[in-house]
Amino acid sequence: MTEYPTSQEGPQPATAAATPAPGGSGAPSSGTARGGLGQVAVASGASGGGSDEPGHGKAPVPAAEAVRGTGAGTPGGRLPHARGGEAARGKASAAGGDTPGDALQDPARAAAAGTGPGPSGAPASGAPATAAGGAGRHGGGAIPGGAAGEATAARREGDRLRFVGAATRRIARGIDLDEIVLGLCRATVPTFSDAILVYLRDPLPVGDERPVGPVVLRLRRTDRLRPIDDLTGGVTGAMAAADTAAATHAALAPGGELDFSQLPMVGPQGDLPAAELCEIRPGGALAEVLRGVRPVFGSSAAARAALPELLGAEHPVPRGQRAILAPLRGRRRVIGAAVFLRTPDRPAFEQNDLLVAAQLATHTALGIDKAVLYGREAYIADELQRTMLPDSLPQPTGVRLASRYLPAAETARVGGDWYDAIPLPGSRVALVVGDVMGHSMTSAAIMGQLRTTAQTLAQLDLPPAEVLHHLDEQAQRLGSDRMATCLYAVYDPVSHRITIANAGHPPPVLLHLGGRAEVLRVPPGAPIGVGGVDFEAVELDAPAGATLLLYTDGLVESRLRDVWTGIEQLRERLATTAQLTGLDHPPPLEALCDDVLDMLGPGDRDDDIALLAARFDGIAPSDVAYWFLDPEETAPGRARRFARRALTRWGLEELQDSLELLVSEVVTNAVRYAERPVTLRLLRTDVLRCEVGDDSPQLPRQRRARDTDEGGRGLFLVNRMARRWGATRLSSGKVVWFELALPGAAAERR
């Protein structure tokens, strides 16, 4: 029984010439069917009637040429690429024949070489012999040529479908734009083509965006087969040529076709002869091809005019059906183009290869569309999260701050965790950390509203428990299912005390200067949004040098551990870190935050994490001066005397004139509207800060006095002479403050 070689079989020995089948209207012949993917040369048997269909009427191809070995059975793989079929050509030449490609392109040469049907219809000498009794019989161990051709064609179609399936799966695996384009290149080279160029619009449109300027295509990526190690010295010289034009000329095959595998390599992928940018001219040939959506051969009239416009007029275009121009159309518009190229030593593309190119282009374009939309959503999520959290932390007097935020995962970049530090009157600072349920845009939006509400309530100088009560009411107004946990603390650097109120949040951890870490006992409270509950505040010592760590439950709770186990691990981690830096030196805040996050294991990232660390430096009692002034006409004079004494004690006599003038103006305004005693406080830190408080809620406003006005210039002087100034409304009145820069020598001592 004689079998014909297929794409999956090894070489078969050549047999004697076939005997004409009796009873046939024409002499049997054998043919070659060329595959677009597997590059399978199909051997077919005799057929009656001189049919010209694939697999009929042509001489069979020797099995050495039938197997191209480009991996159709394993699509997308980097399989050996037989350059020019050198081994097959050698065997064919030794037998006095030619290559299968030449036989298909020139029947006369094929007949002369003995690899095709002769003029009289007799089989060529290289055709496999059939058993006596005719080609249509199954006896004698012979296989009908038509059945073998159909089986081989079906196998090739199966290879083509398997390749398309594997290639589209590889393309679909990418979620990033570069991953999708790389998947297309790696899936098609070398299985489907020898080189590929991918052009994408610059910039890529998103959604329903319409271009406002000319449409520009940018070369996004190229890929090609690397030259194998059997190149001759002349080709190597072309590869090493510095001039691209000279190298391109050296890569031209004898027939005038461009062999892309011979071009010089620059960079990891190598440069193909193509322009970097291409502006699509309205009504031009390239615009018409892209508007048509369907892939076209490079030999078509439309592609012959479009390819020079895309690749550049100075770059050569492969001849024949060795190039396919495939538009990349997304859901709404064309977003680019892909060019598939084959070298002259490989069979040209077939008609079915256009369908394959269309499938690859469609899946790639849809994937790019999804990647662009995902990138825009990720950008929006990042921007939303960034704007919801503070850009930078303030630098209040007597406390240093550091923070961290980690999303739950790359696919969930937004969440409901937040932190904040809000300067308060009297050099105090409010520390806030909260967690809204969920990791969606809705959670982030609710978090933003609650954070804004907390900032507004903090500026009213409400007690921590009152702040949580109003946040609870706000959450109920937002919806019945809007729940969150929150911890609100107010630190006073003068009294070295901290007041904390909790709404269902994990308790903070305090790291003392000696290295001892403790979990603060604060009332747990109910989450915000429950409604109808009271919140309780507790006041604790905040010694100088201690560090307070506020965090969300994502740091201490996961599927592998409960929240209290995580809190205990956090406490031990802080104590261990403090021992490494010494008992008399607290660890740096930034390094401490990083070390705390390092305690997270691979399975500990189930939730986003917000972290706020506060180092209490405090203000020494010797740097604070405090007085009460009755709202009388003599109050401004007494205030000037008190300020003068404080400056003398601190060695800041240089500021005496400026301070007395500004204190007199601010105290005069306070006495005019106050009914109860006015407070005057001076703080010496890195600046000299003066605070004047009264029981009137009306804030002073700076205005420009006219020449005839007797007053109205006090705040104008404060604005011109002070380093900074401001007014803050309190629950019991207001505080007007200003700051003066310390003299050079005093500032250096501080």
Legacy VTK file of the C-alpha trace (Angstrom):
# vtk DataFile Version 3.0
C-alpha trace
ASCII
DATASET POLYDATA
POINTS 750 float
0.000 0.000 0.000
1.467 3.336 -1.102
0.743 6.408 1.062
1.281 9.986 0.027
3.255 12.339 2.214
1.315 14.857 4.352
2.217 17.683 6.698
2.563 15.265 9.596
4.632 12.536 7.889
8.291 12.149 7.228
9.903 11.980 3.757
8.822 9.122 1.510
11.063 7.583 -1.143
10.358 8.462 -4.745
8.635 5.777 -6.815
8.447 4.971 -10.461
6.232 6.799 -12.884
2.542 6.100 -12.592
0.702 3.999 -15.145
-2.268 5.734 -16.768
-5.530 4.550 -15.302
-7.662 2.704 -17.764
-11.014 4.087 -18.624
-10.186 7.661 -17.697
-10.854 10.548 -19.991
-7.531 12.034 -19.198
-4.180 10.872 -17.907
-3.783 10.956 -14.179
-1.552 13.605 -12.753
-0.426 14.769 -9.394
-0.441 18.237 -7.843
0.785 20.372 -5.046
-1.484 22.264 -2.649
0.340 25.003 -0.830
-0.649 25.839 2.738
-0.822 29.339 4.060
-0.040 28.353 7.640
1.612 25.021 7.918
3.320 25.432 4.523
2.281 21.892 3.663
2.982 20.676 0.137
0.118 18.249 -0.503
0.618 15.222 -2.685
-2.487 14.260 -4.617
-3.303 11.302 -6.783
-4.833 10.942 -10.218
-8.207 12.360 -11.053
-10.431 11.937 -13.995
-11.473 14.624 -16.372
-8.299 16.717 -16.068
-9.644 18.699 -13.092
-7.748 21.864 -12.183
-8.983 21.956 -8.578
-6.395 21.907 -5.781
-5.161 18.397 -5.354
-6.015 17.365 -8.935
-4.200 17.524 -12.244
-0.693 18.282 -10.906
2.299 16.155 -10.069
2.884 15.195 -6.444
5.665 16.887 -4.541
8.505 14.867 -3.051
7.968 14.366 0.644
11.191 16.176 1.516
9.516 19.336 0.262
6.115 18.467 1.622
7.111 19.087 5.219
7.988 22.713 5.817
8.201 22.419 9.591
6.806 25.794 10.544
4.658 24.487 13.321
1.089 24.561 12.041
0.259 21.866 14.547
1.555 24.041 17.376
0.387 27.531 16.491
2.249 30.485 17.787
5.407 28.503 18.567
8.872 29.571 17.516
9.562 26.617 15.274
12.456 26.122 12.839
12.143 28.237 9.738
13.492 26.560 6.619
14.970 29.439 4.721
14.331 28.937 1.055
13.876 25.200 1.398
17.568 24.678 0.712
17.493 20.965 1.481
14.405 20.426 -0.662
15.886 22.422 -3.528
19.024 20.314 -3.395
17.102 17.067 -3.699
14.931 18.444 -6.459
17.935 19.640 -8.405
19.627 16.295 -8.080
16.556 14.661 -9.604
16.536 17.136 -12.469
13.446 18.957 -11.186
12.589 22.287 -9.603
10.964 23.476 -6.416
7.237 23.145 -5.738
6.794 26.893 -5.738
8.267 27.178 -9.223
6.114 24.318 -10.469
2.979 26.112 -9.332
4.021 29.460 -10.697
5.233 28.153 -14.092
3.529 24.989 -15.452
5.857 24.866 -18.445
8.921 24.730 -16.198
7.207 22.122 -14.088
6.521 19.934 -17.127
10.058 20.301 -18.369
11.447 19.437 -14.985
9.295 16.363 -14.682
7.374 17.557 -11.658
4.117 18.407 -13.408
1.870 16.986 -16.075
3.278 16.788 -19.505
1.733 18.406 -22.554
-0.004 15.207 -23.542
-1.467 14.650 -20.118
0.912 11.826 -19.220
2.071 11.727 -15.655
5.460 13.075 -14.806
8.292 10.727 -14.062
8.332 11.764 -10.438
4.691 10.807 -9.811
4.007 7.918 -7.445
2.857 4.716 -9.073
-0.722 3.549 -8.707
-1.856 -0.030 -8.729
-3.083 -1.580 -11.919
-6.778 -1.391 -12.222
-7.221 2.363 -12.273
-7.147 5.280 -9.954
-10.756 4.822 -8.990
-10.222 1.374 -7.475
-9.286 0.537 -3.932
-7.765 -2.842 -4.603
-4.128 -3.685 -4.924
-3.067 -1.537 -1.956
-3.543 1.801 -3.774
-5.163 4.927 -2.303
-7.282 7.069 -4.594
-5.566 10.379 -5.275
-8.750 12.425 -4.733
-9.359 10.893 -1.298
-5.769 11.552 -0.235
-6.004 15.147 -1.426
-9.268 15.712 0.411
-7.866 14.203 3.608
-4.768 16.347 3.377
-6.811 19.468 2.632
-9.033 18.724 5.625
-5.956 18.268 7.782
-4.573 21.580 6.617
-7.854 23.313 7.347
-7.766 21.784 10.810
-4.251 23.116 11.269
-5.452 26.525 10.175
-8.313 26.501 12.667
-6.051 25.325 15.458
-3.615 28.106 14.682
-6.336 30.760 14.687
-7.649 29.427 17.991
-4.224 29.386 19.641
-3.278 32.798 18.243
-6.501 34.469 19.385
-6.123 32.937 22.827
-2.633 34.338 23.077
-3.834 37.757 21.979
-6.759 37.663 24.410
-4.468 36.878 27.345
-3.102 40.406 27.330
-4.840 43.167 29.226
-2.211 45.811 28.569
-1.792 47.429 25.156
1.808 46.307 24.741
0.943 42.758 25.827
-1.765 42.479 23.167
0.473 43.773 20.377
3.287 41.505 21.525
0.884 38.559 21.549
-0.063 39.255 17.932
3.579 39.444 16.853
4.664 36.311 18.686
1.632 34.319 17.503
2.157 35.112 13.808
5.955 35.020 13.449
7.144 32.575 12.159
4.026 30.386 11.911
1.986 32.685 9.695
4.473 35.237 8.408
8.169 35.997 8.442
7.724 39.598 9.577
4.990 41.834 10.923
4.557 45.554 11.398
1.853 46.935 13.678
0.723 50.547 13.301
-1.641 52.186 15.792
-3.272 55.578 15.881
-1.434 58.217 17.865
-3.112 59.032 20.141
-5.486 56.100 20.424
-9.133 57.203 20.658
-11.066 56.280 23.781
-14.770 55.478 23.663
-16.706 57.948 21.544
-13.881 60.455 21.203
-13.609 61.896 17.715
-10.283 63.035 16.280
-9.916 66.786 16.067
-6.781 66.749 13.932
-5.292 64.584 11.203
-5.213 60.843 11.801
-1.640 59.716 12.418
-0.426 56.113 12.588
2.681 55.325 14.621
4.729 52.156 14.256
4.063 50.452 17.579
6.033 47.240 17.157
7.836 45.118 14.590
8.860 41.500 14.717
10.613 39.185 12.292
12.578 35.988 12.051
16.179 36.401 13.075
18.717 35.293 10.467
19.941 31.718 10.968
23.586 30.862 11.268
24.100 29.654 7.687
24.241 33.125 6.159
27.078 33.868 3.786
29.620 36.544 4.311
27.930 38.858 1.839
24.691 38.779 3.791
26.579 39.323 7.032
28.182 42.338 5.508
24.755 43.671 4.609
23.572 43.086 8.139
26.483 45.017 9.519
25.993 47.918 7.122
25.393 51.179 8.895
23.404 52.703 6.109
19.840 51.359 6.034
19.427 51.983 2.310
22.570 50.008 1.476
21.463 47.185 3.758
18.036 47.101 2.140
19.610 46.931 -1.303
21.800 44.063 -0.132
18.714 42.222 1.131
17.070 42.179 -2.281
16.686 38.679 -3.670
17.853 37.881 -7.224
14.293 38.263 -8.479
14.072 41.766 -7.065
11.959 40.854 -4.034
12.875 42.081 -0.572
14.027 39.436 1.906
13.185 40.924 5.295
15.146 38.282 7.171
18.342 39.656 5.653
17.898 43.176 6.973
20.229 44.534 9.667
19.079 44.145 13.244
18.935 47.215 15.494
17.660 46.752 19.019
15.964 43.693 20.473
13.445 43.282 17.652
15.326 44.635 14.679
14.285 47.439 12.372
12.181 46.702 9.311
12.099 49.063 6.347
9.122 51.145 7.428
8.371 54.721 8.374
7.894 55.569 12.045
4.930 57.895 11.464
2.290 57.996 8.770
-0.340 60.691 8.369
-3.432 59.365 6.615
-4.511 61.647 3.816
-8.304 61.938 3.487
-9.380 60.257 0.285
-5.973 58.652 -0.200
-5.277 55.032 -1.057
-4.441 54.096 2.532
-7.615 55.720 3.814
-9.677 53.736 1.327
-8.081 50.437 2.335
-8.591 51.161 6.015
-12.167 52.187 5.377
-12.771 48.879 3.611
-11.836 46.989 6.817
-11.064 43.724 4.974
-7.435 42.596 4.563
-5.978 42.819 1.059
-2.977 41.273 -0.636
-0.001 43.479 -1.286
-0.310 42.689 -4.994
-3.794 44.223 -5.243
-4.169 47.620 -6.853
-5.378 49.246 -3.638
-2.529 47.833 -1.544
0.120 48.739 -4.113
-0.852 52.373 -3.645
-1.520 52.146 0.119
1.637 50.343 1.273
4.093 53.011 0.057
1.962 55.594 1.873
2.107 53.538 5.062
5.687 52.246 4.950
7.175 55.276 3.246
7.840 55.971 -0.403
11.568 55.272 -0.005
11.030 51.799 1.430
10.544 48.788 -0.888
7.323 46.790 -0.959
7.368 42.983 -1.419
6.098 41.753 -4.763
3.298 39.320 -5.361
1.113 37.911 -2.634
3.850 38.139 -0.008
2.275 40.971 1.918
-1.137 41.348 3.559
-2.391 44.722 4.732
-4.994 44.174 7.446
-6.855 47.147 8.954
-7.367 47.004 12.714
-10.943 48.055 13.394
-12.217 48.381 16.928
-15.782 48.704 18.057
-16.364 52.086 16.472
-13.488 52.997 14.178
-10.245 51.868 12.601
-7.453 52.186 15.146
-4.474 50.960 13.118
-3.148 48.478 10.620
-1.028 45.317 10.575
1.246 44.272 7.715
2.152 40.579 7.394
5.192 39.820 5.226
6.769 36.688 3.797
10.227 36.290 2.327
10.782 35.117 -1.275
11.992 31.670 -0.177
8.611 30.920 1.368
5.358 30.244 -0.510
3.171 33.279 -0.999
-0.042 33.848 0.923
-3.191 32.080 -0.247
-6.776 33.267 -0.418
-7.628 31.540 2.859
-4.836 33.440 4.563
-6.891 36.609 4.157
-9.515 35.051 6.427
-6.827 34.202 8.967
-5.447 37.755 8.824
-8.966 39.126 9.273
-9.483 37.008 12.390
-6.164 38.062 13.870
-6.794 41.727 13.092
-10.303 41.647 14.560
-9.242 40.008 17.822
-6.256 42.339 18.123
-8.320 45.479 17.498
-10.987 44.463 20.003
-8.293 43.638 22.530
-6.646 47.022 21.984
-10.022 48.693 22.429
-10.476 46.919 25.743
-6.939 47.764 26.806
-7.462 51.446 26.036
-10.739 51.504 27.941
-9.141 49.657 30.845
-6.237 52.082 30.830
-8.642 55.033 30.920
-10.613 53.470 33.772
-7.403 52.764 35.657
-6.313 56.357 35.091
-9.654 57.662 36.344
-9.462 55.362 39.357
-5.926 56.499 40.158
-6.864 60.152 39.778
-9.993 59.693 41.867
-8.082 57.962 44.635
-5.295 60.532 44.476
-7.676 63.471 44.738
-9.610 61.829 47.560
-6.435 61.522 49.634
-4.253 64.463 50.684
-1.512 65.361 48.232
0.826 66.154 51.096
0.551 66.210 54.846
0.704 69.493 56.764
3.611 70.324 59.046
1.941 71.455 62.262
3.925 72.623 65.240
4.996 69.932 67.673
4.189 66.850 65.573
5.711 65.085 62.562
3.588 63.031 60.174
4.025 60.234 57.625
1.477 58.217 55.676
1.038 55.314 53.263
-1.767 54.024 51.087
-1.866 50.672 49.278
-4.764 49.544 47.060
-6.138 46.064 47.497
-4.817 44.959 44.063
-3.961 46.281 40.615
-7.482 45.400 39.460
-9.057 47.236 42.427
-7.217 50.545 42.552
-9.944 52.486 44.332
-11.251 51.829 47.792
-12.893 53.404 50.766
-9.862 53.835 53.050
-8.666 57.346 53.815
-6.518 59.327 56.203
-6.157 63.001 56.952
-4.319 65.496 59.162
-6.084 68.804 59.812
-4.391 71.744 61.587
-6.577 73.224 64.332
-6.421 76.480 66.301
-4.040 76.548 69.217
-1.334 74.584 67.329
-3.409 71.435 67.652
-3.869 68.879 64.914
-6.697 66.461 64.129
-5.686 62.965 62.997
-8.326 61.022 61.061
-8.388 57.554 59.533
-11.467 55.818 58.120
-12.661 52.900 56.039
-15.801 52.778 53.869
-17.051 49.329 52.983
-16.255 48.149 49.460
-13.627 48.759 46.748
-15.725 50.441 44.082
-16.114 53.917 42.684
-19.140 54.302 44.948
-17.038 53.539 48.008
-14.446 56.071 46.913
-17.141 58.703 46.312
-18.657 58.139 49.759
-15.198 58.274 51.282
-14.604 61.638 49.611
-17.851 63.040 50.982
-17.138 61.809 54.496
-13.588 63.193 54.359
-14.870 66.584 53.255
-17.462 66.539 56.011
-14.802 65.660 58.589
-12.642 68.563 57.429
-15.544 70.985 57.728
-16.463 69.742 61.199
-12.835 69.912 62.308
-12.609 73.567 61.335
-15.510 74.239 63.686
-13.321 72.900 66.473
-15.962 70.415 67.594
-15.022 67.730 70.129
-14.077 64.343 68.583
-17.289 62.666 69.755
-19.376 65.432 68.169
-17.485 65.079 64.915
-18.306 61.358 64.739
-21.940 62.068 65.592
-22.281 64.486 62.666
-20.444 62.051 60.363
-22.951 59.384 61.344
-25.823 61.675 60.403
-24.175 62.515 57.089
-23.699 58.818 56.252
-27.382 58.178 56.899
-28.313 61.018 54.565
-26.164 59.455 51.832
-28.066 56.151 52.034
-29.227 53.401 54.317
-26.325 51.106 53.449
-23.520 53.689 53.654
-21.430 52.398 56.513
-17.869 53.180 57.508
-15.509 52.981 60.441
-13.577 56.014 61.601
-11.145 57.077 64.295
-10.818 60.781 65.115
-8.072 62.098 67.414
-6.995 65.619 68.420
-3.429 66.176 69.631
-2.478 69.231 71.698
1.314 69.772 71.670
1.130 72.291 74.519
-0.638 70.047 77.045
0.869 66.833 75.596
-2.568 65.242 75.585
-4.580 63.485 72.897
-8.354 63.027 72.760
-9.635 60.018 70.776
-13.123 58.982 69.672
-13.745 55.714 67.836
-16.526 54.506 65.520
-15.960 50.777 65.114
-12.345 51.176 63.977
-9.299 49.100 65.046
-7.594 50.733 68.040
-4.386 52.746 67.510
-0.980 51.588 68.694
1.317 53.891 70.670
5.087 53.317 70.494
6.869 54.899 73.464
10.367 56.325 73.345
11.785 53.437 75.384
10.639 50.861 72.810
7.428 49.744 74.514
4.423 49.428 72.222
0.894 49.338 73.549
-2.575 49.076 72.054
-4.563 52.028 73.321
-7.801 51.201 75.094
-10.425 53.338 73.448
-14.197 52.750 73.412
-14.957 50.729 70.239
-18.227 52.460 69.319
-20.543 51.573 66.447
-19.680 52.152 62.779
-20.742 55.357 61.090
-24.083 54.979 59.351
-25.747 52.766 61.959
-27.555 55.707 63.525
-29.011 56.218 66.966
-25.773 55.557 68.861
-23.584 57.726 71.063
-19.848 58.045 70.671
-17.507 58.318 73.623
-14.148 60.078 73.711
-11.171 59.322 75.917
-8.262 61.647 76.782
-4.785 60.113 77.106
-1.215 61.228 77.645
0.905 61.813 74.566
4.505 61.961 75.830
7.188 63.624 73.758
9.039 61.194 71.494
6.129 58.747 71.313
4.692 57.612 67.964
0.990 57.025 67.343
0.063 54.653 64.531
-3.410 54.864 62.985
-4.339 52.248 60.359
-7.226 50.485 58.646
-8.182 46.841 59.056
-6.485 45.839 55.794
-3.162 45.977 57.645
-4.115 43.555 60.427
-6.925 41.391 59.032
-6.935 38.865 56.186
-8.220 35.429 55.304
-5.264 33.904 57.130
-5.591 35.763 60.450
-8.203 37.534 62.536
-8.025 41.195 63.418
-6.767 40.800 66.996
-3.995 38.456 65.945
-2.938 41.028 63.369
-3.008 43.838 65.938
-0.767 41.845 68.261
1.656 41.143 65.390
1.674 44.858 64.601
2.483 45.732 68.215
5.354 43.227 68.284
6.667 44.533 64.965
6.764 48.107 66.267
8.557 47.054 69.449
11.141 45.082 67.452
11.768 48.007 65.111
12.240 50.402 68.053
14.837 48.121 69.631
16.879 48.148 66.429
17.243 51.940 66.501
18.009 52.206 70.202
15.954 52.994 73.264
16.811 56.700 73.257
16.228 57.300 69.554
12.801 56.725 67.985
12.856 55.118 64.531
12.466 57.454 61.534
8.837 57.814 60.549
9.217 56.977 56.852
11.315 53.892 57.571
8.852 52.870 60.275
5.930 52.991 57.828
7.830 50.891 55.301
8.797 48.373 57.965
5.187 48.053 59.100
4.041 47.323 55.541
6.764 44.683 55.199
4.937 42.542 57.743
2.337 41.747 55.095
2.693 38.284 53.614
1.664 37.019 50.158
-1.858 36.167 51.335
-2.383 39.223 53.530
-3.564 41.674 50.852
-7.330 41.256 50.909
-8.159 44.919 51.469
-6.693 48.337 50.809
-4.540 49.858 53.532
-4.333 53.389 54.894
-1.596 54.180 57.403
-0.955 57.419 59.328
1.971 57.790 61.760
2.374 60.788 64.083
5.558 61.526 66.076
4.767 63.694 69.123
7.476 66.288 69.699
5.296 68.648 71.696
6.049 72.193 72.774
8.022 72.726 75.972
6.260 74.749 78.703
9.150 77.217 78.660
8.250 78.107 75.067
4.649 79.011 75.891
3.309 82.277 77.377
-0.411 82.585 78.171
-2.553 85.472 79.548
-6.195 86.411 80.123
-7.239 89.991 79.370
-10.486 91.585 80.440
-12.340 93.293 77.593
-11.371 96.798 78.711
-9.734 99.790 77.085
-6.491 99.038 78.937
-6.272 95.515 77.473
-4.113 96.489 74.419
-1.537 98.221 76.646
-1.341 95.248 79.012
-0.956 92.920 76.026
2.022 94.926 74.754
3.739 94.745 78.170
3.190 90.960 78.433
4.575 90.428 74.931
7.625 92.585 75.688
8.462 90.537 78.798
8.136 87.232 76.909
10.443 88.414 74.139
13.028 89.527 76.671
12.915 86.128 78.370
13.380 84.347 75.041
16.074 86.692 73.767
13.964 87.934 70.848
14.208 91.690 71.434
14.631 92.244 67.700
10.951 91.385 67.213
9.711 93.723 69.941
8.481 96.607 67.756
6.756 94.385 65.212
5.132 92.157 67.800
3.860 95.020 69.961
2.271 96.726 66.962
0.511 93.618 65.687
-0.591 92.453 69.151
-2.064 95.861 69.831
-4.105 95.817 66.601
-5.448 92.281 67.046
-6.296 92.691 70.756
-8.047 95.986 70.034
-10.338 94.245 67.517
-11.054 91.441 69.991
-11.898 93.790 72.869
-14.322 95.719 70.645
-16.630 92.706 70.179
-15.846 90.431 73.165
-18.033 90.086 76.230
-15.829 87.668 78.160
-12.083 87.700 78.831
-9.772 87.662 75.805
-6.936 85.114 75.660
-3.426 85.929 74.465
-0.880 83.172 73.839
2.660 83.288 72.442
4.384 80.147 71.176
8.067 79.947 70.341
8.883 77.090 67.938
10.580 77.474 64.581
8.509 80.687 64.313
6.944 83.068 66.807
3.200 82.481 66.836
0.660 84.773 68.490
-2.964 83.682 69.106
-5.763 85.977 70.307
-9.129 84.420 71.147
-12.507 85.903 72.030
-16.136 84.777 72.312
-17.410 86.585 69.207
-18.101 84.246 66.238
-17.725 87.050 63.675
-14.515 86.649 61.707
-12.521 89.783 60.824
-12.197 90.672 57.168
-9.425 92.660 55.622
-10.567 95.725 53.709
-8.916 98.721 52.106
-9.508 101.837 54.173
-10.158 105.157 52.538
-7.998 108.202 53.194
-10.680 109.756 55.393
-11.253 106.628 57.519
-9.910 106.657 61.051
-9.794 102.858 61.380
-9.817 99.697 59.298
-6.050 99.432 58.830
-5.237 96.904 61.558
-5.542 93.728 59.446
-3.801 95.504 56.570
-0.757 95.961 58.826
-0.972 92.352 59.997
-1.099 91.145 56.405
1.944 93.228 55.402
4.169 92.521 58.413
3.315 88.939 59.440
4.771 85.845 57.822
1.317 84.226 57.867
-1.978 85.014 59.512
-5.506 83.678 59.685
-8.773 83.497 61.613
-10.605 80.348 62.689
-14.133 80.073 64.009
-14.542 77.960 67.146
-17.584 76.526 68.883
-17.129 79.205 71.565
-15.953 82.108 69.406
-12.912 82.601 67.207
-9.120 82.749 67.196
-7.042 85.225 65.189
-3.391 84.250 64.815
-0.252 85.420 63.049
3.364 84.269 62.779
6.650 86.162 62.709
9.906 84.702 61.453
12.614 84.334 64.089
15.848 86.301 63.681
18.743 84.449 62.094
20.657 83.605 65.273
17.536 82.518 67.150
16.382 80.384 64.248
19.737 78.591 64.144
19.517 77.847 67.879
16.077 76.343 67.367
LINES 1 751
750 0 1 2 3 4 5 6 7 8 9 10 11 12 13 14 15 16 17 18 19 20 21 22 23 24 25 26 27 28 29 30 31 32 33 34 35 36 37 38 39 40 41 42 43 44 45 46 47 48 49 50 51 52 53 54 55 56 57 58 59 60 61 62 63 64 65 66 67 68 69 70 71 72 73 74 75 76 77 78 79 80 81 82 83 84 85 86 87 88 89 90 91 92 93 94 95 96 97 98 99 100 101 102 103 104 105 106 107 108 109 110 111 112 113 114 115 116 117 118 119 120 121 122 123 124 125 126 127 128 129 130 131 132 133 134 135 136 137 138 139 140 141 142 143 144 145 146 147 148 149 150 151 152 153 154 155 156 157 158 159 160 161 162 163 164 165 166 167 168 169 170 171 172 173 174 175 176 177 178 179 180 181 182 183 184 185 186 187 188 189 190 191 192 193 194 195 196 197 198 199 200 201 202 203 204 205 206 207 208 209 210 211 212 213 214 215 216 217 218 219 220 221 222 223 224 225 226 227 228 229 230 231 232 233 234 235 236 237 238 239 240 241 242 243 244 245 246 247 248 249 250 251 252 253 254 255 256 257 258 259 260 261 262 263 264 265 266 267 268 269 270 271 272 273 274 275 276 277 278 279 280 281 282 283 284 285 286 287 288 289 290 291 292 293 294 295 296 297 298 299 300 301 302 303 304 305 306 307 308 309 310 311 312 313 314 315 316 317 318 319 320 321 322 323 324 325 326 327 328 329 330 331 332 333 334 335 336 337 338 339 340 341 342 343 344 345 346 347 348 349 350 351 352 353 354 355 356 357 358 359 360 361 362 363 364 365 366 367 368 369 370 371 372 373 374 375 376 377 378 379 380 381 382 383 384 385 386 387 388 389 390 391 392 393 394 395 396 397 398 399 400 401 402 403 404 405 406 407 408 409 410 411 412 413 414 415 416 417 418 419 420 421 422 423 424 425 426 427 428 429 430 431 432 433 434 435 436 437 438 439 440 441 442 443 444 445 446 447 448 449 450 451 452 453 454 455 456 457 458 459 460 461 462 463 464 465 466 467 468 469 470 471 472 473 474 475 476 477 478 479 480 481 482 483 484 485 486 487 488 489 490 491 492 493 494 495 496 497 498 499 500 501 502 503 504 505 506 507 508 509 510 511 512 513 514 515 516 517 518 519 520 521 522 523 524 525 526 527 528 529 530 531 532 533 534 535 536 537 538 539 540 541 542 543 544 545 546 547 548 549 550 551 552 553 554 555 556 557 558 559 560 561 562 563 564 565 566 567 568 569 570 571 572 573 574 575 576 577 578 579 580 581 582 583 584 585 586 587 588 589 590 591 592 593 594 595 596 597 598 599 600 601 602 603 604 605 606 607 608 609 610 611 612 613 614 615 616 617 618 619 620 621 622 623 624 625 626 627 628 629 630 631 632 633 634 635 636 637 638 639 640 641 642 643 644 645 646 647 648 649 650 651 652 653 654 655 656 657 658 659 660 661 662 663 664 665 666 667 668 669 670 671 672 673 674 675 676 677 678 679 680 681 682 683 684 685 686 687 688 689 690 691 692 693 694 695 696 697 698 699 700 701 702 703 704 705 706 707 708 709 710 711 712 713 714 715 716 717 718 719 720 721 722 723 724 725 726 727 728 729 730 731 732 733 734 735 736 737 738 739 740 741 742 743 744 745 746 747 748 749
